[in-house]
């Protein structure tokens, strides 16, 4: 968890996070929420995936 900077050390738990990882295992999108309800919208995630797909063409 520390490698991805998602550890909430005060509470000793992982923060809510969303990652998009390409076929080579490289993180192309990372969103770490401030709280358990703070997440990217589905539209944001799909937009990021589409942008990643377009850039690899």
C-alpha positions in Angstrom: 0.0 0.0 0.0 2.8 2.4 0.7 4.2 1.8 -2.8 1.0 3.2 -4.2 0.6 6.0 -1.6 -2.8 4.8 -0.4 -2.1 3.9 3.2 -3.8 6.0 5.8 -1.2 5.6 8.4 -3.3 7.3 11.2 -6.0 4.7 10.8 -3.8 1.9 9.5 -6.1 1.2 6.5 -5.9 1.8 2.8 -7.6 4.9 1.3 -10.1 4.4 -1.5 -8.2 4.4 -4.8 -8.9 3.7 -8.4 -6.1 2.8 -10.9 -6.1 2.2 -14.6 -3.2 0.0 -15.6 -2.1 -0.6 -19.2 -1.2 -4.0 -20.7 2.5 -3.5 -19.7 1.6 -3.0 -16.0 2.1 0.8 -16.0 -0.2 2.9 -14.0 -1.8 5.3 -16.4 -4.4 6.8 -14.1 -4.5 7.1 -10.4 -7.2 8.6 -8.1 -6.9 8.5 -4.4 -10.0 9.6 -2.6 -10.1 11.8 0.5 -12.7 9.6 2.1 -14.6 6.4 1.4 -17.2 8.2 -0.7 -14.7 10.2 -2.8 -14.4 8.3 -6.0 -14.1 9.2 -9.7 -17.3 9.1 -11.6 -17.9 6.3 -14.1 -17.7 8.9 -16.9 -14.3 10.0 -15.7 -13.0 6.5 -15.7 -14.4 5.7 -19.1 -13.0 8.9 -20.5 -9.5 8.0 -19.1 -9.8 4.5 -20.7 -10.8 6.0 -24.0 -8.0 8.5 -23.9 -5.5 5.7 -23.1 -6.9 3.5 -26.0 -6.7 6.4 -28.4 -3.1 7.2 -27.5 -2.0 3.6 -28.1 -3.4 3.5 -31.7 
